[in-house]
Amino acid sequence: MSETKIALVTGANKGIGYEIANGLGVLGYRVGVGARDEARRESAVEKLRAAGLDAFGVPLDVTGDRSVADAAEAVERRAGRLDVLVNNAGISGETGPGWVQDPTTLDLDLVRTVVETNVIGVIRVTNAMLPLLRRSASPRVVNVSSSVGSLTRQADPDIEIGPVMAAYAPSKSFLNAVTVQYARQFAGTGILINAVCPGLVATDFNGFYGPRTPEQGAATAIRLATLPDGGPTGSFFEDDGVIPW
């Protein structure tokens, strides 16, 4: 019988992150539920365990160096390695009417806050977990991005891409670019890293606006987290396939 694989999902106490954790648990993974809020984190763990899944809580604030280092130590104590890291935690930042972030009036502190979570947080967590990922026979990293990070789609007037979001959308373009750099660095190591767009999912992230369920939003991330050896790396996916950068 093969050894149980270990996964860590950030921002996994609710929404898409929870469903990614749930989906990996259903596939037999032991799942670390990474989240800042203790009550929500433990509630998610209890819910997963009640469904018969192997889950444990990992206190994790992706914006804090100490918190992330402690999380890596916690995963090492619990599991000794990591097979899958899903960087799901993210924020949109404050928006104006119509969910708009106007670049001409943008608060620079807002930009810094969004990038700190959506980009620097991913780098911080990924690098802290790398020693554990390198102990896996088939390490996988999935960065939860968004199609609004696609410069090709944003620049095409014939594609409906939603409101102007001058902090959030560029943060996802930045995340996509970082994903490519990691893929280049990981070339030949067996670590596969990809970005994923879950689509417009109705969660509290967007005021429960959108046609997709969290379960639907989690599906492609789960597929990328469980890619076979030799699978794609350094790419950007949605349900229908590759998204143009």
Contacts in CASP RR format, 6 or more apart in sequence:
PFRMAT RR
TARGET T0000
AUTHOR 0000-0000-0000
METHOD contacts of the structure
MODEL  1
MSETKIALVTGANKGIGYEIANGLGVLGYRVGVGARDEARRESAVEKLRA
AGLDAFGVPLDVTGDRSVADAAEAVERRAGRLDVLVNNAGISGETGPGWV
QDPTTLDLDLVRTVVETNVIGVIRVTNAMLPLLRRSASPRVVNVSSSVGS
LTRQADPDIEIGPVMAAYAPSKSFLNAVTVQYARQFAGTGILINAVCPGL
VATDFNGFYGPRTPEQGAATAIRLATLPDGGPTGSFFEDDGVIPW
4 28 0 8 1.000
4 29 0 8 1.000
4 30 0 8 1.000
4 54 0 8 1.000
5 28 0 8 1.000
5 29 0 8 1.000
5 30 0 8 1.000
5 83 0 8 1.000
5 84 0 8 1.000
5 136 0 8 1.000
6 29 0 8 1.000
6 30 0 8 1.000
6 31 0 8 1.000
6 32 0 8 1.000
6 75 0 8 1.000
6 79 0 8 1.000
6 80 0 8 1.000
6 81 0 8 1.000
6 82 0 8 1.000
6 83 0 8 1.000
6 84 0 8 1.000
6 136 0 8 1.000
7 21 0 8 1.000
7 24 0 8 1.000
7 25 0 8 1.000
7 29 0 8 1.000
7 30 0 8 1.000
7 31 0 8 1.000
7 32 0 8 1.000
7 82 0 8 1.000
7 83 0 8 1.000
7 84 0 8 1.000
7 85 0 8 1.000
7 86 0 8 1.000
7 225 0 8 1.000
8 31 0 8 1.000
8 32 0 8 1.000
8 34 0 8 1.000
8 58 0 8 1.000
8 71 0 8 1.000
8 75 0 8 1.000
8 82 0 8 1.000
8 84 0 8 1.000
8 85 0 8 1.000
8 86 0 8 1.000
8 129 0 8 1.000
9 17 0 8 1.000
9 20 0 8 1.000
9 21 0 8 1.000
9 24 0 8 1.000
9 31 0 8 1.000
9 32 0 8 1.000
9 33 0 8 1.000
9 34 0 8 1.000
9 86 0 8 1.000
9 88 0 8 1.000
10 17 0 8 1.000
10 34 0 8 1.000
10 35 0 8 1.000
10 60 0 8 1.000
10 62 0 8 1.000
10 86 0 8 1.000
10 87 0 8 1.000
10 88 0 8 1.000
10 89 0 8 1.000
10 125 0 8 1.000
11 17 0 8 1.000
11 34 0 8 1.000
11 35 0 8 1.000
11 36 0 8 1.000
11 60 0 8 1.000
11 88 0 8 1.000
11 89 0 8 1.000
11 90 0 8 1.000
12 18 0 8 1.000
12 20 0 8 1.000
12 21 0 8 1.000
12 31 0 8 1.000
12 32 0 8 1.000
12 33 0 8 1.000
12 34 0 8 1.000
12 35 0 8 1.000
12 41 0 8 1.000
12 44 0 8 1.000
12 86 0 8 1.000
12 88 0 8 1.000
13 33 0 8 1.000
13 34 0 8 1.000
13 35 0 8 1.000
13 37 0 8 1.000
13 40 0 8 1.000
13 41 0 8 1.000
13 43 0 8 1.000
13 44 0 8 1.000
14 40 0 8 1.000
14 44 0 8 1.000
14 203 0 8 1.000
14 204 0 8 1.000
15 201 0 8 1.000
15 203 0 8 1.000
15 204 0 8 1.000
15 205 0 8 1.000
15 214 0 8 1.000
16 88 0 8 1.000
16 144 0 8 1.000
16 198 0 8 1.000
16 201 0 8 1.000
16 203 0 8 1.000
16 214 0 8 1.000
16 217 0 8 1.000
16 218 0 8 1.000
16 221 0 8 1.000
17 86 0 8 1.000
17 88 0 8 1.000
17 144 0 8 1.000
17 214 0 8 1.000
17 218 0 8 1.000
18 33 0 8 1.000
18 44 0 8 1.000
18 214 0 8 1.000
19 214 0 8 1.000
19 215 0 8 1.000
19 217 0 8 1.000
19 218 0 8 1.000
20 86 0 8 1.000
20 88 0 8 1.000
20 218 0 8 1.000
20 221 0 8 1.000
20 222 0 8 1.000
20 225 0 8 1.000
21 31 0 8 1.000
21 32 0 8 1.000
21 33 0 8 1.000
21 44 0 8 1.000
21 48 0 8 1.000
21 55 0 8 1.000
22 48 0 8 1.000
22 51 0 8 1.000
22 53 0 8 1.000
22 218 0 8 1.000
23 218 0 8 1.000
23 222 0 8 1.000
24 31 0 8 1.000
24 84 0 8 1.000
24 86 0 8 1.000
24 222 0 8 1.000
24 225 0 8 1.000
24 226 0 8 1.000
25 31 0 8 1.000
25 48 0 8 1.000
25 53 0 8 1.000
25 54 0 8 1.000
25 55 0 8 1.000
26 53 0 8 1.000
27 222 0 8 1.000
27 226 0 8 1.000
28 53 0 8 1.000
28 54 0 8 1.000
29 54 0 8 1.000
29 83 0 8 1.000
29 84 0 8 1.000
30 54 0 8 1.000
30 55 0 8 1.000
30 56 0 8 1.000
30 79 0 8 1.000
31 48 0 8 1.000
31 53 0 8 1.000
31 54 0 8 1.000
31 55 0 8 1.000
31 56 0 8 1.000
32 55 0 8 1.000
32 56 0 8 1.000
32 57 0 8 1.000
32 58 0 8 1.000
32 75 0 8 1.000
32 78 0 8 1.000
33 41 0 8 1.000
33 44 0 8 1.000
33 45 0 8 1.000
33 48 0 8 1.000
33 55 0 8 1.000
33 56 0 8 1.000
33 57 0 8 1.000
33 58 0 8 1.000
34 41 0 8 1.000
34 57 0 8 1.000
34 58 0 8 1.000
34 59 0 8 1.000
34 60 0 8 1.000
34 71 0 8 1.000
34 89 0 8 1.000
35 41 0 8 1.000
35 44 0 8 1.000
35 57 0 8 1.000
35 58 0 8 1.000
35 59 0 8 1.000
35 60 0 8 1.000
36 59 0 8 1.000
36 60 0 8 1.000
36 61 0 8 1.000
36 67 0 8 1.000
38 59 0 8 1.000
41 57 0 8 1.000
41 58 0 8 1.000
41 59 0 8 1.000
42 57 0 8 1.000
44 55 0 8 1.000
45 55 0 8 1.000
45 56 0 8 1.000
45 57 0 8 1.000
48 55 0 8 1.000
49 55 0 8 1.000
56 78 0 8 1.000
58 71 0 8 1.000
58 74 0 8 1.000
58 75 0 8 1.000
59 67 0 8 1.000
59 70 0 8 1.000
59 71 0 8 1.000
59 74 0 8 1.000
60 67 0 8 1.000
60 68 0 8 1.000
60 71 0 8 1.000
60 89 0 8 1.000
60 125 0 8 1.000
61 67 0 8 1.000
61 68 0 8 1.000
62 68 0 8 1.000
62 87 0 8 1.000
62 89 0 8 1.000
62 90 0 8 1.000
62 117 0 8 1.000
62 121 0 8 1.000
62 122 0 8 1.000
62 124 0 8 1.000
62 125 0 8 1.000
63 116 0 8 1.000
63 117 0 8 1.000
63 120 0 8 1.000
63 121 0 8 1.000
63 124 0 8 1.000
64 124 0 8 1.000
65 124 0 8 1.000
68 121 0 8 1.000
68 124 0 8 1.000
68 125 0 8 1.000
68 128 0 8 1.000
69 128 0 8 1.000
71 125 0 8 1.000
71 128 0 8 1.000
72 128 0 8 1.000
72 129 0 8 1.000
72 131 0 8 1.000
72 132 0 8 1.000
75 82 0 8 1.000
75 129 0 8 1.000
75 132 0 8 1.000
76 132 0 8 1.000
79 132 0 8 1.000
80 132 0 8 1.000
80 135 0 8 1.000
81 132 0 8 1.000
81 133 0 8 1.000
81 135 0 8 1.000
81 136 0 8 1.000
82 129 0 8 1.000
82 132 0 8 1.000
82 133 0 8 1.000
82 135 0 8 1.000
82 136 0 8 1.000
82 139 0 8 1.000
83 133 0 8 1.000
83 136 0 8 1.000
83 137 0 8 1.000
83 138 0 8 1.000
83 139 0 8 1.000
83 140 0 8 1.000
84 139 0 8 1.000
84 140 0 8 1.000
84 141 0 8 1.000
84 142 0 8 1.000
84 225 0 8 1.000
84 226 0 8 1.000
85 125 0 8 1.000
85 126 0 8 1.000
85 129 0 8 1.000
85 133 0 8 1.000
85 139 0 8 1.000
85 140 0 8 1.000
85 141 0 8 1.000
85 142 0 8 1.000
86 141 0 8 1.000
86 142 0 8 1.000
86 144 0 8 1.000
86 221 0 8 1.000
86 225 0 8 1.000
87 121 0 8 1.000
87 122 0 8 1.000
87 125 0 8 1.000
87 126 0 8 1.000
87 141 0 8 1.000
87 142 0 8 1.000
87 143 0 8 1.000
87 144 0 8 1.000
88 144 0 8 1.000
88 221 0 8 1.000
89 117 0 8 1.000
89 121 0 8 1.000
90 117 0 8 1.000
90 118 0 8 1.000
90 144 0 8 1.000
91 113 0 8 1.000
91 114 0 8 1.000
91 117 0 8 1.000
91 118 0 8 1.000
91 168 0 8 1.000
92 114 0 8 1.000
92 165 0 8 1.000
92 167 0 8 1.000
92 168 0 8 1.000
92 205 0 8 1.000
92 206 0 8 1.000
93 101 0 8 1.000
93 110 0 8 1.000
93 113 0 8 1.000
93 114 0 8 1.000
93 167 0 8 1.000
93 168 0 8 1.000
94 101 0 8 1.000
94 107 0 8 1.000
94 110 0 8 1.000
95 101 0 8 1.000
95 163 0 8 1.000
95 165 0 8 1.000
96 102 0 8 1.000
98 163 0 8 1.000
99 163 0 8 1.000
99 165 0 8 1.000
99 206 0 8 1.000
100 163 0 8 1.000
100 164 0 8 1.000
100 165 0 8 1.000
101 110 0 8 1.000
101 164 0 8 1.000
101 165 0 8 1.000
101 166 0 8 1.000
101 167 0 8 1.000
101 168 0 8 1.000
102 164 0 8 1.000
102 166 0 8 1.000
103 164 0 8 1.000
103 166 0 8 1.000
106 166 0 8 1.000
106 167 0 8 1.000
110 167 0 8 1.000
111 166 0 8 1.000
111 167 0 8 1.000
114 167 0 8 1.000
114 168 0 8 1.000
114 171 0 8 1.000
115 167 0 8 1.000
115 171 0 8 1.000
115 174 0 8 1.000
118 168 0 8 1.000
118 171 0 8 1.000
118 172 0 8 1.000
118 174 0 8 1.000
118 175 0 8 1.000
119 171 0 8 1.000
119 174 0 8 1.000
119 175 0 8 1.000
119 178 0 8 1.000
122 143 0 8 1.000
122 175 0 8 1.000
122 178 0 8 1.000
123 178 0 8 1.000
126 141 0 8 1.000
126 182 0 8 1.000
133 139 0 8 1.000
133 141 0 8 1.000
133 191 0 8 1.000
134 189 0 8 1.000
134 191 0 8 1.000
138 190 0 8 1.000
138 228 0 8 1.000
138 229 0 8 1.000
139 190 0 8 1.000
139 191 0 8 1.000
139 192 0 8 1.000
140 191 0 8 1.000
140 192 0 8 1.000
140 193 0 8 1.000
140 224 0 8 1.000
140 225 0 8 1.000
140 226 0 8 1.000
140 227 0 8 1.000
141 182 0 8 1.000
141 191 0 8 1.000
141 192 0 8 1.000
141 193 0 8 1.000
141 194 0 8 1.000
142 193 0 8 1.000
142 194 0 8 1.000
142 195 0 8 1.000
142 196 0 8 1.000
142 221 0 8 1.000
142 224 0 8 1.000
142 225 0 8 1.000
143 175 0 8 1.000
143 176 0 8 1.000
143 178 0 8 1.000
143 179 0 8 1.000
143 193 0 8 1.000
143 194 0 8 1.000
143 195 0 8 1.000
143 196 0 8 1.000
144 195 0 8 1.000
144 196 0 8 1.000
144 198 0 8 1.000
144 221 0 8 1.000
145 172 0 8 1.000
145 175 0 8 1.000
145 176 0 8 1.000
145 179 0 8 1.000
145 195 0 8 1.000
145 196 0 8 1.000
145 197 0 8 1.000
145 236 0 8 1.000
146 168 0 8 1.000
146 169 0 8 1.000
146 172 0 8 1.000
146 197 0 8 1.000
146 198 0 8 1.000
146 199 0 8 1.000
147 153 0 8 1.000
147 161 0 8 1.000
147 197 0 8 1.000
147 199 0 8 1.000
147 238 0 8 1.000
147 243 0 8 1.000
148 154 0 8 1.000
148 161 0 8 1.000
148 162 0 8 1.000
148 165 0 8 1.000
148 168 0 8 1.000
148 169 0 8 1.000
148 172 0 8 1.000
149 169 0 8 1.000
149 170 0 8 1.000
149 172 0 8 1.000
149 173 0 8 1.000
149 175 0 8 1.000
149 176 0 8 1.000
150 173 0 8 1.000
150 176 0 8 1.000
150 236 0 8 1.000
150 243 0 8 1.000
150 244 0 8 1.000
150 245 0 8 1.000
151 173 0 8 1.000
151 245 0 8 1.000
152 244 0 8 1.000
152 245 0 8 1.000
153 159 0 8 1.000
153 161 0 8 1.000
153 243 0 8 1.000
153 244 0 8 1.000
154 161 0 8 1.000
154 169 0 8 1.000
175 195 0 8 1.000
176 195 0 8 1.000
176 236 0 8 1.000
176 245 0 8 1.000
179 193 0 8 1.000
179 194 0 8 1.000
179 195 0 8 1.000
179 234 0 8 1.000
179 236 0 8 1.000
180 234 0 8 1.000
182 193 0 8 1.000
182 234 0 8 1.000
183 193 0 8 1.000
183 194 0 8 1.000
183 233 0 8 1.000
183 234 0 8 1.000
186 192 0 8 1.000
186 193 0 8 1.000
186 233 0 8 1.000
187 233 0 8 1.000
190 229 0 8 1.000
190 230 0 8 1.000
191 233 0 8 1.000
192 224 0 8 1.000
192 227 0 8 1.000
192 230 0 8 1.000
192 231 0 8 1.000
192 232 0 8 1.000
192 233 0 8 1.000
193 233 0 8 1.000
193 234 0 8 1.000
194 224 0 8 1.000
194 227 0 8 1.000
194 232 0 8 1.000
194 233 0 8 1.000
194 234 0 8 1.000
194 235 0 8 1.000
194 236 0 8 1.000
194 237 0 8 1.000
195 234 0 8 1.000
195 235 0 8 1.000
195 236 0 8 1.000
195 237 0 8 1.000
196 220 0 8 1.000
196 221 0 8 1.000
196 224 0 8 1.000
196 236 0 8 1.000
196 237 0 8 1.000
196 238 0 8 1.000
197 220 0 8 1.000
197 236 0 8 1.000
197 237 0 8 1.000
197 238 0 8 1.000
197 243 0 8 1.000
198 212 0 8 1.000
198 216 0 8 1.000
198 217 0 8 1.000
198 218 0 8 1.000
198 220 0 8 1.000
198 221 0 8 1.000
198 238 0 8 1.000
199 212 0 8 1.000
199 217 0 8 1.000
199 238 0 8 1.000
199 239 0 8 1.000
200 206 0 8 1.000
200 209 0 8 1.000
200 210 0 8 1.000
200 211 0 8 1.000
200 212 0 8 1.000
201 210 0 8 1.000
201 212 0 8 1.000
201 213 0 8 1.000
201 214 0 8 1.000
201 216 0 8 1.000
201 217 0 8 1.000
202 208 0 8 1.000
202 209 0 8 1.000
202 210 0 8 1.000
202 211 0 8 1.000
202 212 0 8 1.000
202 213 0 8 1.000
202 214 0 8 1.000
203 214 0 8 1.000
216 239 0 8 1.000
219 239 0 8 1.000
220 237 0 8 1.000
220 238 0 8 1.000
220 239 0 8 1.000
224 237 0 8 1.000
235 242 0 8 1.000
236 242 0 8 1.000
236 243 0 8 1.000
236 244 0 8 1.000
236 245 0 8 1.000
237 243 0 8 1.000
END
